[in-house]
Every structure is written in C-alpha cells, then in structure tokens.
C-alpha cells in the first residue's frame, strides 16, 4: 500500500504539468493542421498583355460575334442601356475538346478593357467542407470590386454536374449552390459577366443552364471547310511555306478535325521539315503530318509473308469497295505499313462537306467498313481478328440507324433509343433484329461485289504487296476499267419525278 500512496502523491504533483504539456501539444497539432490546409486565395487575374487577339481566333465567326457584343457592352455600356438592354449574366461555351473555347477566353482577356478572372472549376472542389464555396465567394467579391469584369470558369462540369443529393457529394453540391447564388445575385450595375466552358453539356445541372444564369449557350463545334482554311492560315503564318503547299487542299483533306488538331498538323509539318534540314515546309511534310495525327506513329512491325498477304487483300477490299460506291468517301491513300494500333489502314476523306445522309449512303458505308473482312472470306475462306476496329464502326453506325434515325425496314417513324426504358421487350427484340439485319445484309453484299470484281481486287493487293502504299492517283489507274456499282451519293438531293395518271 505504501507504493500506492507514493504514486498518488507523485501523480497529484505532476498532473498539472502533464495537462499543460498536453494542452501545448494540442495547440501545436492544431497549428500544423492549419498550416497544411489549403488557403482561400484570390482568383488568378489575367491582364490584357496576353498575346492572343481576335486575329488569332479563326473559324469561329458566330462565337466571335456573340463575345464581341459582350466586350462592346463592357467598354460602352451606355450605348446599350439607352435601348433598355442589359449585359448577359452568363455565357456558356460548350462543344468537343480542342475546338477553341479557352482560346476565345484568352482573346477576350486581350480585347476587353475589363478585369479578367480565369479559374478552373476543379480549384473549387476540395476535401475540406465549405472551402469550395468560400473560394467562389471570394472570386465574385473580387470581380465586383473591380467591375466591369469578366469571370471565366474553365471545365465547368467539374463543379456544375447535376446534384445527386447523396451524402458523399455534399461538398460539391454546396459549392454548386454557392455558384448558383452568385450567378443569380447580380444587379445590372455590377457589370460582371460570367463565362463557362465545358465539354459535357449534358452533365450540367439544369438550374445552372436556365435563363438568368447562363443566358447564352454558344456551341463551339469542329470547323467547316472555310473555317479549317482560316485556322491553317493562322497556324502557318510564321512558317516558311514552299510554293507547292496547297492550304485549300489540306483543309479539304482534314474534314472533321478540330482547331487543336489542325495546329498540331502545322507544327508536325514544320518538325518534319526541320528533321530533314529543309529551308521551307513542303506539301509532303503536311501529308506526313496528317498521317501522324490521324493514324498515329508509323511502326515498322515485322510481319510474316502470310500476314502481309492478308493485310494486302484486307486493305485492298476497303479500297475497292470505296471505289464501287462512287463519290461517297473516296480513298486518299491505302497502305499496309502499320501506324498506331493498326497493321494497315485505308484513308478515306469525304469529297464535300455534308450534314445530311440517306439510308442508301449509310448502307454503302457499312459495306466499306465490312469490305476488309469480306475480302478475307472471299480470298482465303476464313477471317482473322484484324477487323476489330471495322466491326466497332459497323456496330455504332447500324445502332444509330435503327436506334436514332428510324432507318430500319420495320420502324421508320420513331426512335428506339437505348436510354428509353419504356420500350417493351418485343420492341427491343425487333430493334436488335433490325440492327443485325443491316449489318448482315451489308456483309453479304460486300462479298458479292468482291467476288464479281475479283480480278480488280487481285490487282490492288498485288500492287500493295509490291509498293506497300498507294495514293489516289495510283488507285484510279488500277481501277480505271471498273464502273461504280452504287450512285447513292451522286443522287442525293435529286427530285424524284412522279408520273401523273391521265384523267
């Protein structure tokens, strides 16, 4: 018992000191925790010394007009206020990646006399509760103090995705709620415009898209032929081009590419020219750059003679079928040299810019995609796994024809989309049958045409085995005696003549 009394007396003497040490330790831990927590810092301000101007933005004339109005309003608001107009509270730029949304924002930073604040939406999403909402409040307080101002939020879907109400998304929902309040709390005299950019418009919350918050939604899509020519003109401005460079031809051959991809092509062409120690960038460098961007890096894979023969007939089938369907998507180049993941490829480019296609054209397109596998079946009597990418394209196109475009033989007056859960099981069965019918019919027709023109297929395959790469002129010479089997593309827009019965 003596040791217990001694311990009690000693503990009573040291207990205040132990509590003091523990308190100091707790204060130190709290101090270190505050040190590692992210601070609510001011938004990044982009001043007008950026080098991007309206002259650097090409192929986006409609979007430029929309944004020039905002810049003019902030420069001279009285001109619009006299007519009772107010500046749009929000402008949402949406579209595929690489089309120039952020480039437009940089141009506004240069052209507008207003303060410009740029922030990524991901900077508002944090692990700590309330920090994202606090950053949004600080951003808009700073913009109001320096009005007129433009606030640009890049990748808006990181914070503006639809609210779910689940507990694990409470911080993101709270951040979005604060953004909604700031957008709807503006007064006309604030002269603060909010711009957002997103690649996923369908994922944004509906409350964010209503009028009064983002009044204008501007689609920034891939440029058309004229737009691509203008974009190439901008990105080749400081490059020494040779006399043989045809910018219009390059623009026609790059249908569907975005502004970022066109910039990459111009840069890759200059790199190819520098690699060869040339003084000028030639047309051949642009063609090599297009292949590099579209098809991937060239790889010298070691393939056996058997595989090389299969590749020649596979790609020859694609090339021959492209010729047989007329001017739908002419072949620019066919090769059995591997690029990227492909052992060989056929480069098809449309002859004109079009947005409407008929059922017959889509059926011809299915035959082109399936012609490689059909050639293997016709020539070798068996197929390989080399048509995996072709089958993916066929499946996607046939699915769109049946599910979205109403181009099946049974259901032609309504859609049967995959996200329509009200469809009956019978309708789903018919939908799947129609999709299979389209692809199977195209495959059988492709085999029929290749059997009919077997000598031409052999000529193209032999030429590929000898030269490995054929361009459009060489293919036209090999297939000069073959008449197109389909004219679906040539007859688009032709008015059908209907005979009127006599009285």
C-alpha positions as CSV (number, residue, x, y, z in Angstrom):
1,X,0.0,0.0,0.0
2,X,3.0,2.3,0.6
3,X,3.9,2.3,-3.1
4,X,0.3,3.2,-4.0
5,X,0.3,6.2,-1.6
6,X,3.6,7.3,-3.1
7,X,2.3,7.1,-6.6
8,X,-0.8,9.0,-5.7
9,X,1.1,11.8,-4.1
10,X,3.5,12.0,-7.1
11,X,0.7,12.0,-9.6
12,X,-1.0,14.8,-7.8
13,X,2.2,16.8,-8.0
14,X,2.9,16.1,-11.8
15,X,-0.7,16.1,-13.0
16,X,-1.0,19.9,-13.7
17,X,2.3,19.8,-15.6
18,X,1.0,16.8,-17.7
19,X,-2.2,18.7,-18.5
20,X,-0.1,21.8,-19.5
21,X,2.1,19.7,-21.8
22,X,-1.0,18.0,-23.4
23,X,-2.6,21.4,-24.0
24,X,0.6,22.7,-25.7
25,X,0.7,19.5,-27.8
26,X,-2.9,20.0,-28.9
27,X,-2.2,23.6,-29.8
28,X,0.8,22.6,-31.8
29,X,-1.1,19.9,-33.7
30,X,-3.9,22.3,-34.5
31,X,-1.3,24.9,-35.7
32,X,0.3,22.3,-38.0
33,X,-3.1,21.2,-39.3
34,X,-3.9,24.8,-40.2
35,X,-0.6,25.1,-42.0
36,X,-1.2,22.2,-44.3
37,X,-4.9,23.2,-45.1
38,X,-5.3,25.0,-48.5
39,X,-5.9,28.7,-48.2
40,X,-8.8,30.6,-49.7
41,X,-6.7,32.6,-52.2
42,X,-7.8,35.2,-54.7
43,X,-8.6,34.1,-58.2
44,X,-6.0,34.4,-60.9
45,X,-6.3,37.6,-62.8
46,X,-5.3,37.6,-66.5
47,X,-4.4,41.1,-67.6
48,X,-4.6,42.4,-71.1
49,X,-1.0,41.7,-72.0
50,X,-1.8,38.3,-73.3
51,X,-0.6,37.7,-76.9
52,X,-3.9,36.2,-78.1
53,X,-6.2,38.6,-80.0
54,X,-9.3,38.3,-82.2
55,X,-7.0,37.9,-85.2
56,X,-5.7,34.6,-83.7
57,X,-9.2,33.2,-83.4
58,X,-10.3,31.7,-86.8
59,X,-13.1,29.5,-87.9
60,X,-15.4,30.7,-85.1
61,X,-17.1,33.7,-86.6
62,X,-20.5,33.2,-84.9
63,X,-19.0,32.7,-81.5
64,X,-16.7,35.8,-82.0
65,X,-19.8,37.9,-82.8
66,X,-21.5,36.8,-79.6
67,X,-18.5,37.6,-77.5
68,X,-17.6,40.8,-79.2
69,X,-21.0,42.1,-78.1
70,X,-20.1,41.4,-74.5
71,X,-16.8,43.2,-74.9
72,X,-18.5,46.2,-76.5
73,X,-21.1,46.3,-73.7
74,X,-18.4,46.4,-71.1
75,X,-16.5,49.1,-73.0
76,X,-19.5,51.3,-73.6
77,X,-22.5,50.2,-71.5
78,X,-24.5,53.4,-72.1
79,X,-24.9,52.6,-75.8
80,X,-26.9,49.5,-74.8
81,X,-28.6,50.9,-71.7
82,X,-30.2,53.7,-73.7
83,X,-32.1,50.9,-75.6
84,X,-33.1,49.1,-72.4
85,X,-30.6,46.2,-72.9
86,X,-28.6,44.6,-70.2
87,X,-25.4,42.6,-70.4
88,X,-25.9,38.8,-70.4
89,X,-25.2,37.5,-66.9
90,X,-23.6,34.3,-68.2
91,X,-22.3,32.8,-71.4
92,X,-21.6,29.1,-71.7
93,X,-19.2,27.8,-74.3
94,X,-19.7,24.1,-75.0
95,X,-18.5,21.7,-77.6
96,X,-15.9,18.9,-78.3
97,X,-12.4,19.2,-76.9
98,X,-9.9,21.2,-78.9
99,X,-12.4,23.5,-80.7
100,X,-11.2,26.8,-79.2
101,X,-13.2,27.5,-76.1
102,X,-10.2,28.5,-73.9
103,X,-8.7,30.3,-76.9
104,X,-11.7,32.6,-77.1
105,X,-11.4,33.4,-73.4
106,X,-7.8,34.4,-73.9
107,X,-8.8,36.6,-76.8
108,X,-11.3,38.3,-74.6
109,X,-8.7,38.9,-71.9
110,X,-6.7,40.8,-74.6
111,X,-9.6,42.7,-76.2
112,X,-11.7,43.7,-73.2
113,X,-10.9,46.7,-71.2
114,X,-12.4,45.0,-68.2
115,X,-10.7,43.0,-65.5
116,X,-10.5,39.3,-66.4
117,X,-10.5,36.5,-63.9
118,X,-9.8,32.9,-65.0
119,X,-10.2,29.9,-62.8
120,X,-10.5,26.2,-63.3
121,X,-13.6,24.7,-61.8
122,X,-11.6,21.9,-60.2
123,X,-10.0,24.5,-58.0
124,X,-13.3,24.9,-56.2
125,X,-13.7,21.2,-55.4
126,X,-11.8,20.4,-52.2
127,X,-11.9,17.7,-49.5
128,X,-12.5,20.3,-46.7
129,X,-16.1,21.2,-46.2
130,X,-17.0,24.8,-47.2
131,X,-13.7,25.6,-48.8
132,X,-15.0,25.5,-52.4
133,X,-18.0,27.8,-51.6
134,X,-15.6,30.2,-49.8
135,X,-13.4,30.4,-52.9
136,X,-16.4,31.1,-55.1
137,X,-17.5,33.9,-52.8
138,X,-14.0,35.4,-52.8
139,X,-13.8,35.2,-56.6
140,X,-17.0,37.1,-57.1
141,X,-16.3,39.6,-54.4
142,X,-13.0,40.4,-56.1
143,X,-14.8,40.7,-59.5
144,X,-17.4,43.1,-58.1
145,X,-14.8,45.3,-56.5
146,X,-13.1,45.7,-59.9
147,X,-16.1,45.9,-62.2
148,X,-16.5,45.9,-65.1
149,X,-15.1,42.4,-65.1
150,X,-15.3,39.0,-66.8
151,X,-15.1,35.8,-64.8
152,X,-14.1,32.7,-66.9
153,X,-14.6,29.2,-65.3
154,X,-12.9,26.5,-67.3
155,X,-14.1,22.9,-67.3
156,X,-17.4,23.9,-65.6
157,X,-18.6,20.3,-65.3
158,X,-16.1,19.7,-62.5
159,X,-18.3,21.8,-60.2
160,X,-21.5,22.2,-62.1
161,X,-22.5,18.5,-62.5
162,X,-26.1,17.6,-61.7
163,X,-26.7,17.4,-57.9
164,X,-27.5,13.9,-56.7
165,X,-28.4,14.6,-53.0
166,X,-26.1,11.8,-51.8
167,X,-24.1,12.4,-48.6
168,X,-20.7,11.8,-50.3
169,X,-21.3,14.6,-52.7
170,X,-22.4,17.2,-50.2
171,X,-19.3,19.4,-50.6
172,X,-19.7,19.5,-54.4
173,X,-23.4,20.3,-54.1
174,X,-22.6,23.0,-51.6
175,X,-20.1,24.5,-54.0
176,X,-22.6,24.4,-56.8
177,X,-25.3,26.0,-54.7
178,X,-22.9,28.9,-53.9
179,X,-22.2,29.3,-57.6
180,X,-25.9,29.4,-58.4
181,X,-26.5,32.1,-55.7
182,X,-23.6,34.2,-57.1
183,X,-24.9,34.0,-60.6
184,X,-28.4,34.9,-59.7
185,X,-27.4,37.6,-57.3
186,X,-26.0,40.1,-59.8
187,X,-27.6,43.5,-60.3
188,X,-27.4,45.4,-63.6
189,X,-24.9,48.0,-62.3
190,X,-22.4,45.2,-61.3
191,X,-21.3,44.8,-64.9
192,X,-19.9,41.4,-64.2
193,X,-20.1,38.7,-66.9
194,X,-19.6,35.0,-66.2
195,X,-18.2,32.8,-68.9
196,X,-18.0,29.0,-68.6
197,X,-16.5,26.3,-70.8
198,X,-17.5,22.6,-70.8
199,X,-17.2,19.5,-73.0
200,X,-20.1,17.8,-71.3
201,X,-23.2,20.0,-71.5
202,X,-25.5,17.0,-70.8
203,X,-23.9,16.5,-67.4
204,X,-24.5,20.1,-66.1
205,X,-27.2,20.8,-63.6
206,X,-30.5,22.2,-65.1
207,X,-30.6,25.1,-62.6
208,X,-27.2,26.2,-63.9
209,X,-28.5,26.4,-67.5
210,X,-31.7,28.3,-67.0
211,X,-32.0,31.9,-68.3
212,X,-30.9,34.4,-65.8
213,X,-27.7,32.5,-65.0
214,X,-26.2,31.4,-68.3
215,X,-28.3,33.4,-70.7
216,X,-26.4,32.4,-73.8
217,X,-25.2,28.9,-74.7
218,X,-22.7,29.0,-77.6
219,X,-21.8,25.8,-79.4
220,X,-18.2,25.7,-80.4
221,X,-18.1,22.8,-82.9
222,X,-15.5,21.5,-85.3
223,X,-14.9,24.0,-88.1
224,X,-16.2,23.6,-91.7
225,X,-14.1,23.8,-94.8
226,X,-13.8,27.6,-94.8
227,X,-13.0,27.6,-91.1
228,X,-10.3,25.0,-91.4
229,X,-8.7,27.0,-94.2
230,X,-8.7,30.1,-91.9
231,X,-7.3,28.2,-89.0
232,X,-4.5,26.7,-91.1
233,X,-3.7,30.3,-92.3
234,X,-3.3,31.4,-88.7
235,X,-1.1,28.5,-87.7
236,X,1.1,28.7,-90.8
237,X,1.5,32.5,-90.5
238,X,5.0,32.4,-89.1
239,X,6.2,29.3,-91.1
240,X,8.1,29.5,-94.4
241,X,5.9,27.6,-96.8
242,X,7.1,26.2,-100.1
243,X,5.3,27.1,-103.3
244,X,3.8,23.6,-103.6
245,X,1.8,23.9,-100.3
246,X,-1.9,24.0,-101.0
247,X,-3.7,25.1,-97.9
248,X,-7.1,24.6,-99.5
249,X,-6.3,21.0,-100.3
250,X,-5.1,20.4,-96.8
251,X,-8.3,22.0,-95.4
252,X,-10.4,19.7,-97.6
253,X,-8.4,16.6,-96.5
254,X,-8.9,17.3,-92.8
255,X,-12.7,17.2,-92.6
256,X,-13.9,16.6,-89.0
257,X,-10.6,17.8,-87.3
258,X,-10.7,20.4,-84.6
259,X,-8.6,23.6,-84.4
260,X,-6.2,22.0,-81.9
261,X,-5.6,19.1,-84.3
262,X,-5.0,21.5,-87.2
263,X,-2.5,23.4,-85.1
264,X,-0.8,20.1,-84.3
265,X,-0.6,19.2,-88.0
266,X,1.0,22.6,-88.9
267,X,3.5,22.1,-86.1
268,X,4.3,18.5,-87.0
269,X,4.8,19.5,-90.6
270,X,7.4,22.1,-89.5
271,X,9.1,19.4,-87.3
272,X,9.3,17.1,-90.3
273,X,10.9,19.8,-92.4
274,X,13.4,20.6,-89.7
275,X,14.2,17.0,-89.3
276,X,15.2,16.9,-93.0
277,X,17.1,20.2,-92.7
278,X,14.8,21.9,-95.2
279,X,14.6,25.6,-95.6
280,X,10.8,25.5,-96.3
281,X,7.8,23.4,-95.3
282,X,6.6,21.4,-98.3
283,X,3.3,19.7,-99.1
284,X,4.8,16.3,-98.4
285,X,5.5,17.4,-94.9
286,X,1.9,18.3,-94.3
287,X,0.8,15.0,-95.7
288,X,3.1,13.1,-93.4
289,X,1.9,15.3,-90.5
290,X,-1.8,14.5,-91.4
291,X,-1.0,10.8,-91.3
292,X,0.9,11.2,-88.0
293,X,-2.1,13.0,-86.4
294,X,-4.9,10.9,-87.9
295,X,-3.4,7.4,-87.9
296,X,-0.7,7.6,-85.3
297,X,3.1,7.0,-85.3
298,X,4.5,4.8,-88.1
299,X,5.8,1.5,-86.8
300,X,7.9,-1.0,-88.7
301,X,6.5,-4.2,-87.3
302,X,7.9,-7.4,-88.5
303,X,5.1,-9.3,-90.2
304,X,5.3,-12.7,-92.0
305,X,4.6,-13.0,-95.7
306,X,1.3,-14.7,-94.9
307,X,0.2,-11.8,-92.7
308,X,1.4,-9.3,-95.3
309,X,-0.7,-11.0,-98.0
310,X,-3.8,-11.0,-95.7
311,X,-3.2,-7.3,-95.0
312,X,-2.9,-6.5,-98.7
313,X,-6.3,-8.2,-99.5
314,X,-7.9,-6.7,-96.4
315,X,-7.0,-3.1,-97.2
316,X,-7.5,-3.8,-100.9
317,X,-11.1,-4.8,-100.1
318,X,-11.6,-1.4,-98.4
319,X,-10.1,0.5,-101.3
320,X,-12.0,-1.4,-104.0
321,X,-15.4,-1.1,-102.2
322,X,-14.8,2.7,-101.7
323,X,-14.4,2.9,-105.5
324,X,-17.5,0.8,-106.1
325,X,-19.8,3.0,-104.0
326,X,-18.9,6.1,-106.0
327,X,-18.1,9.5,-104.6
328,X,-19.3,8.9,-101.0
329,X,-15.8,8.8,-99.3
330,X,-13.1,8.5,-101.9
331,X,-9.8,6.8,-100.9
332,X,-6.8,9.2,-100.5
333,X,-4.3,6.6,-99.5
334,X,-4.1,2.9,-98.7
335,X,-1.1,1.2,-97.0
336,X,-0.1,-2.0,-95.3
337,X,2.5,-0.1,-93.2
338,X,1.4,-0.1,-89.6
339,X,0.6,3.1,-87.7
340,X,-0.5,3.3,-84.2
341,X,-2.5,0.2,-83.3
342,X,-3.4,-0.6,-86.9
343,X,-1.3,-3.0,-89.0
344,X,-2.5,-1.2,-92.1
345,X,-5.2,1.4,-92.9
346,X,-7.2,3.0,-95.7
347,X,-7.6,6.8,-95.5
348,X,-11.0,7.9,-96.8
349,X,-11.9,11.5,-96.9
350,X,-15.3,12.9,-98.0
351,X,-15.4,14.8,-101.3
352,X,-17.7,17.5,-99.9
353,X,-18.9,19.0,-96.6
354,X,-22.3,17.5,-95.8
355,X,-24.6,17.1,-92.8
356,X,-27.4,15.0,-94.2
357,X,-27.1,11.4,-95.4
358,X,-29.6,8.9,-96.8
359,X,-30.2,5.4,-95.8
360,X,-28.6,4.1,-99.0
361,X,-25.4,6.1,-98.3
362,X,-25.2,4.6,-94.8
363,X,-25.7,1.1,-96.3
364,X,-22.8,1.8,-98.7
365,X,-20.7,3.0,-95.7
366,X,-21.4,-0.3,-93.9
367,X,-20.2,-2.2,-97.0
368,X,-17.0,-0.2,-97.0
369,X,-16.3,-0.9,-93.3
370,X,-17.0,-4.6,-93.8
371,X,-15.1,-5.0,-97.1
372,X,-11.9,-5.9,-95.4
373,X,-13.3,-8.9,-93.6
374,X,-15.4,-9.8,-96.7
375,X,-12.2,-9.8,-98.8
376,X,-10.6,-12.2,-96.3
377,X,-13.5,-14.5,-96.6
378,X,-13.7,-14.4,-100.4
379,X,-9.9,-14.9,-100.9
380,X,-8.9,-17.1,-98.0
381,X,-12.1,-18.7,-97.0
382,X,-11.6,-17.7,-93.4
383,X,-11.4,-14.4,-91.4
384,X,-8.9,-13.0,-88.9
385,X,-9.1,-10.7,-85.9
386,X,-7.8,-7.8,-87.9
387,X,-11.3,-6.3,-88.5
388,X,-12.0,-5.5,-84.8
389,X,-12.0,-1.7,-85.4
390,X,-14.1,-2.1,-88.5
391,X,-16.7,-4.1,-86.6
392,X,-16.9,-1.4,-84.0
393,X,-17.6,1.2,-86.6
394,X,-20.2,-1.0,-88.2
395,X,-21.9,-1.7,-84.9
396,X,-22.0,2.0,-84.0
397,X,-23.4,3.1,-87.4
398,X,-26.1,0.4,-87.6
399,X,-27.1,1.1,-84.0
400,X,-27.5,4.8,-84.8
401,X,-29.5,4.0,-88.0
402,X,-32.0,1.8,-86.0
403,X,-32.0,3.4,-82.6
404,X,-31.9,7.1,-83.5
405,X,-32.5,7.7,-87.2
406,X,-35.5,5.5,-87.9
407,X,-33.8,3.8,-90.9
408,X,-34.8,0.3,-90.2
409,X,-37.3,-1.6,-92.5
410,X,-39.9,-2.0,-89.8
411,X,-39.9,1.1,-87.5
412,X,-39.4,4.2,-89.6
413,X,-41.4,6.9,-87.8
414,X,-40.0,6.9,-84.3
415,X,-36.8,6.4,-82.4
416,X,-35.9,3.4,-80.3
417,X,-33.1,4.8,-78.2
418,X,-31.1,2.7,-75.7
419,X,-31.9,5.1,-72.8
420,X,-35.7,4.8,-73.4
421,X,-36.6,2.4,-70.6
422,X,-40.3,2.5,-71.5
423,X,-39.7,0.3,-74.6
424,X,-41.3,-3.1,-74.4
425,X,-39.3,-6.3,-74.7
426,X,-40.8,-7.0,-78.1
427,X,-39.7,-3.6,-79.4
428,X,-36.2,-4.2,-78.1
429,X,-36.1,-7.6,-79.8
430,X,-37.2,-6.0,-83.1
431,X,-34.6,-3.3,-82.6
432,X,-31.8,-5.8,-82.2
433,X,-33.1,-7.9,-85.2
434,X,-33.1,-4.8,-87.5
435,X,-29.6,-3.9,-86.4
436,X,-28.4,-7.4,-87.2
437,X,-30.2,-7.4,-90.5
438,X,-28.5,-4.2,-91.7
439,X,-25.0,-5.5,-90.9
440,X,-25.5,-9.0,-92.2
441,X,-27.0,-7.7,-95.5
442,X,-24.1,-5.3,-95.9
443,X,-21.6,-8.1,-95.3
444,X,-23.3,-10.4,-97.8
445,X,-23.5,-7.6,-100.4
446,X,-19.8,-6.8,-99.9
447,X,-18.8,-10.4,-100.5
448,X,-21.0,-10.5,-103.7
449,X,-19.3,-7.3,-105.1
450,X,-15.8,-8.5,-104.3
451,X,-16.5,-11.9,-106.0
452,X,-17.8,-10.0,-109.0
453,X,-14.7,-7.8,-109.2
454,X,-12.1,-10.4,-108.0
455,X,-9.5,-9.5,-110.8
456,X,-9.5,-5.9,-109.7
457,X,-9.1,-6.9,-106.0
458,X,-6.1,-9.1,-107.0
459,X,-4.6,-6.1,-108.9
460,X,-4.8,-3.8,-105.9
461,X,-3.5,-6.5,-103.5
462,X,-0.5,-7.2,-105.8
463,X,0.3,-3.5,-106.0
464,X,0.2,-3.2,-102.2
465,X,2.5,-6.2,-101.8
466,X,4.9,-4.6,-104.2
467,X,4.8,-0.9,-103.2
468,X,3.2,-1.1,-99.7
469,X,1.5,2.3,-100.2
470,X,-0.8,3.5,-102.9
471,X,-2.2,7.0,-103.3
472,X,-5.4,8.1,-105.0
473,X,-3.9,8.5,-108.5
474,X,-2.4,5.0,-108.4
475,X,-5.7,3.5,-107.3
476,X,-7.6,5.3,-110.0
477,X,-5.2,3.9,-112.6
478,X,-5.6,0.4,-111.2
479,X,-9.4,0.6,-111.2
480,X,-9.9,2.7,-114.3
481,X,-11.9,-0.1,-116.0
482,X,-14.3,-0.6,-113.0
483,X,-17.6,1.3,-113.1
484,X,-19.1,2.3,-109.7
485,X,-21.8,-0.1,-108.6
486,X,-23.7,2.5,-106.4
487,X,-24.6,6.1,-107.2
488,X,-26.3,6.8,-103.8
489,X,-24.1,9.8,-103.1
490,X,-24.5,11.3,-106.6
491,X,-28.3,11.2,-106.5
492,X,-28.7,13.0,-103.1
493,X,-31.0,16.0,-103.4
494,X,-32.4,14.9,-106.8
495,X,-36.1,15.5,-107.0
496,X,-38.0,12.3,-107.9
497,X,-40.2,12.6,-111.0
498,X,-43.6,11.1,-110.4
499,X,-45.9,10.4,-113.4
500,X,-49.4,11.8,-113.0
501,X,-52.1,9.4,-114.2
502,X,-54.2,10.8,-117.1
503,X,-57.8,11.7,-116.4
